[in-house]
Amino acid sequence: MDRSTVDHNEQLEKTSTSRNSHMDSENDSVPSSHEKKDASQKPLSMRSDGKIEIKEEDNYDILGFRYSTFKKWRILTVIFALQLSMNFNTSVYPNVVIPLTKAFHISGQAARIGQMIFLVAYAFGSELWAPWSEDIGRWPILQLSLFLVNIWQIPCALAPNFGTIIVGRFLGGISSAGGSVTLGLIADMWQSDDQQYAVAYIVLSSVGGTVIGPIFGAFIQRYLSWHWNFWVQLIFGGVVQAAHFFLVPETRSTILLDREAKRRRKNGETNIWGPTELKENRFDFREILKVWVRPFEMFVREPIVLCLSLLSGFSDALIFTFLESFQPVYKQWGFGIIAIGLSFIPIAIGYFLAWFSFFPFIHRHRQIRRRDPDALQPEARLYWLLYTAPLETIGLFGFAWSSLGPARDVHWIAPMIFSVLIAIANYCIYMATIDYMIASYGPYSASATGGNALARDFLAGVAAMYSTPFYEKVGTTYHLEYPSTILACLAFVVTIPIYIFYWKGPAIREKSKFAQTLASDNKKRRSTAEKGASVEV
């Protein structure tokens, strides 16, 4: 390990924008009943109009932050399955391309429009749903989203023509409330400095969904009619929706405060109101438009968001490129439909290895914050990525020239090994960039990570259209090797900003109007957390 890198990392650990380490353990427990004070005995805030508004600091014990560890992870596991389902819908479709060409007498490139349009619509749909989850609540928005996504599977499964599938896929994509709402739910239950394990878990579900699609899709393609590609998506979505309905409560703090205010009014405190109840012009179009536009504004104006989102998006596009490249590559060894599907298992292995690899760093960060709440800068969260990001370039070069096939005495295990390296890099890039944005942008992290999700899904949608022609038209003798080599060269270029932000991140953030709100937000939340944690008899 380079000594200057170590010295710089130690320096990052000595300066920072963190919070009280006392909450690291306190947030994961729920006080027993004798430790709670009656909410009515807590200080209240009176507005100029005479109405009393209850706030987070007055009722911290009823919020998601104070759920037990078991309850938090039960909720998060259902959300894991939900995210897995939504990403499964994106990645299982390529297995229906060939059957659709035969059923509707269309070209393969035309059939791939269903893949592209779903992903592009998904990219924008997840951003469109997010503001509503802030005002209406996470639970009803996710239920409505799942219901609509499931409904649009039916016309696809029963489609009399390909146009119906295109419309159904577009509506299904735009109805998908993906990462923005999911990360919002994490923020409802964990403070920003305590979210790393939860974020890592959800990132695994996001990338994992893209890999189980081709695995299960291969069996659907081999043994069932094309209709079942959509019926299986509906069954998966229906099971997840039912689990969410029964096992996941509302977590949005403003909604929980509204419920508490209504309960107290029922008990005779007639002038107690929740924050959403007192909000004027609750569904004002200009305010909603402002929230919708912010992720796109940050994507364009914030260099951290732009560069890291493009890196993350490029990495995700690789996986969808693989959905097309694996078939011609592994056919050289005589792989059939099922074998090609199973060749994605190494990518799943890579994702799990990458997920586990973050645990020591997350644990170490938590220990450092316990000793000193102001011990880490956001750039410390990029440290592990300095060593794993190059695996993408290495993996792509290796995959490219191990695709020579049995004619050059190359065993089929070789490209699979390099696939593991690519998967490790893909997960680490997604996890580290999301984690860094959460730490860097505080109250605006949802918009920052929204730009990340937008880039990933949009670029993956574009990849669905160019992947097959890319591997068919580029080069002559080495038409499988040259495309992956080109991707490897691009991977080298797009990973450069990681090192720039690690070394120069603090200076870049100083020029960001969004990142500068973090310090004041942390102070407010620290005060709230301390009050909630210190309620004792």
N, C-alpha and C positions, 0 to 999 in steps of 0.2 A: 504494500500500500504506500502511495506517495506521501512523504512526510508533510509536504505543504498542504495537501488535502486534509490530513488529520488535524494539523494545526488550525486550519480554517474551520473545520467542523467543531473543534473545541471552542473556537471563538464564537461560533453561532450559539453554542450552548450557554455562553456567559452573558449574552445580551438578548433582549426580546420584547415580545408583546403578549405574554401569556397571562394566566390568572391564578387565583388562589388554589394552591394544591390541596387544601383542606377538602375541597369538593370532590376530589378524585375518588375518594371512597364513600363520601356521604351521599353522592348522587345515586348510588346503586342500592340504597336501602330505603325502606319506608318506616317512619317512626311508628312505634306502637301507640295505641289510643291514648294512654296516659301521658304520652309525650307531646300531644297536640293541644293547642289552645283552641278554644271555640273561635271560629272565623269571625264571629260578630264582635269579639273583643279586640280585634286587631285594628290598627289605625286606618282610617278611611280618607279618601280624597274627594273633597267637595268642589264641584265645578262652579263657574260663575253664574250658571242658571239655577243653582241650588240643588242640582241632582248629585248624588254621591256615586262615584264610579269606583268599583273594586279593581285592583290591579294585581299584577303578578306578585309583587313583593308583599302584598297583604294576604295572599292565598297560595303561597308556594307549595303547600303540602298537597293540593288537589291537582297539581299539574303533572304532566308526563315525566318530568325530571325526577319525581319522587316515587315512580313506580318501582316495584321490586325488580331485582335482576332477572328473576324467572319470567315475570310478566313482560318486561322489555324484550327479552329474547324470544319469547313465544310470539309476540307481535311481529318482531323482525323476521322470524322464520316464515311466517305466512307471507310477509312482504317479499321475502326471498323467492318463494314459490310464484308469487304474482309477477315479479320481474322476470323470472325464468320463463313463465308462460308468454309474456309479451315479446321477449326476444326469440323464443321458439317460433312464434308466428312469422318472424322475419327470415329465419334460417331454414325452415323446413320446406319453404316454397320451391327452391331449385329442384327438388326431387319430383316436382310435378310438371316441370317444363317439357320434358320429352313426351309424357302422356298427353299433355295439352296440345302439342303440335300435331299429334295423330288424331285427337278427338275433334279439333276445330280446323284442321288443315291450315295451320299457320306456321311461320318460320320460328326457329328457336329464339331468335333475337326479339321477335314480336312477343313471344310468350314470356320473356324476361321482363317485359314492361310491368307485369304484375308484381315482380320483386322490387323493381326500382320505385314504382309509385307508392308502395306501402312504406318503404324506408324514408323517402323524402317527406311524405305526409306525416310519418311518425316523428321526424325531426322537428317539424313545426307544431304538431299536435301536442307534444309534451309541454311545449312552452305556452300554448294557448290555454291549457287546463290549469296551469300552476296558480294564476291569480285567483281563480275561483276557489281553489282549495284553501286560500288564506282567509277568505270571507265566509264561505259556506261550511268549510271543514274538510278534513282529509277523507273521512269515512264516506260521506255521500258522493263526493267527487270520484273516488276510486270505484265505488259501487256502480255509479252511472257509466263510468268509462268501461269497466269490465262488461257491463250489460250490453252496451253498444257494440263493443268489439265482438262479443259473442253473437249478437244478432246479425252482424254483417257477414259472419261465416256461412250463414244459411243460404243467402242468394248465391254465394260463391260455389257452395257444394251442389246446388241445384241448377247452376247456370245453364241456360239453353244456348248461349253463345259466349264468345270470349269477352265481348264488351261488358257483359254483366260482371264478369270476374274483375275487370279493371275497375269498375265503379265500386264494387264491394271491397276491393283491396284498398282503394283510396280512402273510403269511409272508415274502414277498419284502422288504417294508419292514423288518420286525423283524430280518431276517437281514443287513441292510446295515450293515457296519462302516465308517462313513463318516469324517467329519472328525476325530473324536477320535483314532482310530488313526493316521490320516494325519499329523496334526500331531505325534503322538508319535514317528513315524518321523523327521520332520524334526529333532526334539529329540535323537534318537539320533546324528545326524551333524553337527549344528551347535550351537555354544554359543548361548545366547539372544541375545547381542548380534550374532551373525553370521547370524541366520536370515532376515533381511528379504527377500533375493532369493528364497530358497526358499519362504517363506510367500507372497510375491507371486505366484510361479509356480503354486502349488497353489490359491490363491484364484481365479486365472484359470480353472483347470480346473473349479472348483466352479460358478462363475457361467456358464462356457462351456457346461457340460453342459445347463443350462436353456435355452440358446438354440439349440443344434443339434437338440434334440428336435423343435420345431415345424418346422424347416427340412426335415429328413429325413422327419419324420412326414407332411408334406404329400404327398410323393411316394409314400409307402407307402399313404396313404389314397386317393390318386387312381388308382393302378395295381394295387394288390394287395388281397386280401381282408383282413378284420379280423384274422384269425389271424396274419398276417405282422407286425403291430405287435409281437406278443410274440416271434415267431421272430427278428426282427431284434435285439430286446433280448438274446435268448439268444446269437445269433451274436457280437454285440459283446462280451458278457460272457465268452463262451468264449475269444475271441482274447485278451482282456485277462488272463484267468486263466492262459492258457498262457504269455504273456509274463512275467507275474509269477513263475510257477513256475520258469522257466529263467534269468531275468535278475536277479532280486532276491534277495540273500542275507538272512540274519537280521541285524538291526541292533540289537536290544535289548541294552544293555550287560550286564545280569545274565545273560542267556542266553549271551553270548559269553564271559563270565568262567567260567560253569559248564563250557563246552566246553574252555576253557583248563585248568581244574582237572582234568578227566577226562584230557586229553592228558598232563598232567604226572604223574598217577598211573600212567598206562600206562608212562611212562618211569622209574618207580621212586620218585617222590616220593609215598609212600602216604598222607601226612597233609595233603594239599592239597585244599581244598574251595571250591566256588563259593558265592556268596551265596544263590542259590535252593535249592541242595542242603541248606544249613544252616537254612533257614527253617522254623520250627515252625508247624504248622497252616497249611500253605501255602494250602489252599483253604478256610480257615475262613469260614463263611457270614457271621459278624458283620463280619469285616474287609472282605469283598467288598461287603456291604451298605453299610458306611461309605463306601467309595469310590464306590458307585453314588449314594448320597444327596448327596455333597458338591457336585456340579454344581447340584442343585436348591436346596441350602442357600445356595450362593453367589448363585444367581439371585435368591433372595428377600431375603437379608440384606445383600448388597453393592450399594450404589447404583450404582457404576461398572458392574458386571456387568448389573444390572437395566436401567438406562437405555440403555446402549449395545447390549445384546442386543435390546431392544425396537426400537430404531432400526434395527438390522441386520435383524431379523425383518420389520419393516414394509417395509423396502426390498425384501427378497426377495419378500414377498407381492405387491408391485407387479408383478413380472415374471410371476408366475402369474396375476395379474389380467389382464395384457396377453394372455395366452394365450387369454382369452375375449373381451376387448374388441377385439382386432385384427380379428376376423371382421366384426362389425357396422360397425366404423369404415371398413374398406377396401372392404367390399362396396358402399359408396356410389359408389366409382369403378369398379365393375364387376370387382373382383378376384375371381378364382376360387381354388380350393383351393391350387394351386401358387403363385400370386402372393401370397396371404396368408402362406404359409410363408416365401417369400423376403423378405417385409417385415420379418422378424426379423433380417436381415443388418445393418441399421444398429445394432441393439443389440450384435451381435458386434463391429462396428467400434468402438463406444463402449467396450466392455470392453478391447480392445487398446490404444486410446488411453490409457485410464486406467492400464493396466498399465505402459506405457512412461513415463507421467508420473511414476511413483514413482521411476524410476531415478536422476534427479539428486539427489533427497533422500536416498535410501539411500546413494549414493556419498558425498555430503557428510557424512552421519552417520559413515560408516566412516573418512573422513579426520580428522574431529574426534576420534574415539576413538583413532586412532593417535597424535595429538598429546597427548591427555590422556584416560586411561582413564575418568576420572570427570567427563566433560564434558557428559553429556546426561541429563536427567530423562526418564521415560517420556512425559510430556506433549508432548515435542518430536515424538513420532511422530504426534500429532494435527494438526500444523501445516498440512499440505497439505489436510487435511479441512476446515479453516476456510473454504477457498475453493471446494472442490468440492461440499460437502454442499448448499449452496443451489441447485445445479444441478438437484437432484431436484424442489424446489418450482417452479423456473422451467420445467423440462421438462414437469411435469404440467400447469401452467397453459397452457403453449403447446400441448401435445398436446390438451388439452380443447377449446380454442377454434379449433384447426386441424382439429378433427373435424367442422366444420360441413358439409364435403363440397362437391362440385362445384356444388350448388344455390346456394352463396354464393361461387362462383368461387374456392374454395380448392384449390390443387394438392395432389396426394397426397404430394408430397415434403415438405410442411410438417410433418405429424405424424411423419414418419420422422426429420427433423432433430431434433425435440424428443425423439424416442426415444433418439437418441445421447446427449443431455445426461443423460437419466434413467439410461442404462446407465453413463455415466462416474461419476455419483454413487453408483450401487448398488455398483460395484466398489470405489470409494474408501472407502465406508462399511464394507464388509466387511473390506477389507484393513487399514484404519487401526484399526478396533476390535479385530480379532484381534491386530495388532501391539502395540497399546497394552496389551492384557491380558497378553500374553506378558511385556512389559517390567515391568508393574506387579505381577504376582502370582508371578513366579519359579516355585518348585516346585509351586504350585497353578494354574499357567496352563492346564494341561489341563482342570481342572474349570471354570475361568473361561470358557475358549473353548467348553467343552461346553455351558454355558448359552447361549452365543451360537448354536451350531449347533441347540440345542433350539428356541430361539425362531424361528430362520429356517425350519426345516422344519415346525414346528407351525403357525405363522401362514400359511405357504404352503399347508398342507393345508386350513386353514379357508378361505383365499381361493378354493380350488377350488370350494367350495360356494356362496359368496355372489357370485362375480364376475358370472356371467351374469344372475341376477335383479337384481343391482345396476345393471347397464347396461340392463336391460329395464324396470324398475319405477320408478326414480328419475327424476322430472321427466316432462314430457309433450312439449313442443315441443323441449326440449334434453335428451333422455334419454341422449344420448351425452356431452354436454358437462358436465352437472352432476355425474355420478359422478366424473369425473377432476378436476373443480374441488374437490370434497370431499376427494379424496385429496391434492391439492396443499395444502390448508389443514392437513390432518393432518401432512403432511410438514414443513411449517413448524414445527409445534409440537414434533414428536419430534426435530428437529435442534437445538433449543435446548440440551440437555445437553452437546453437543459443546463449546460455548463455555464452559460452566460448568466442565467437567472440565479444559479447557485452562488456565484461569486459576486454578482452585481445586483442581486435582487433588492437589497435594502435601498440602494440609491434609486432604482427604478420605481419602487413603491412610494418613495417620498414625493414623486411627481404625480402620483395618482390621487385624484380627488376621492375616489371610492375607497381605496385602501386606507386613507387617512381617517376615516370614520371609525376604524377598528378600535383605536385606543379608548375613545370615549364610550363606545359600546361595551367594551370589556369591563370598564369601571362600573357601569350601570348593572351589568349582569353579575359581576362579582358581589356587589352590594346586595342584590336580590338573592343570590345563592347563599351568602352568609346569613341573611335573615332567615331563609328557609331552613338552613341546617342547624341553626342555634335555638330553634324553638324547643325548649325543654322546661320541665317543671322543677 
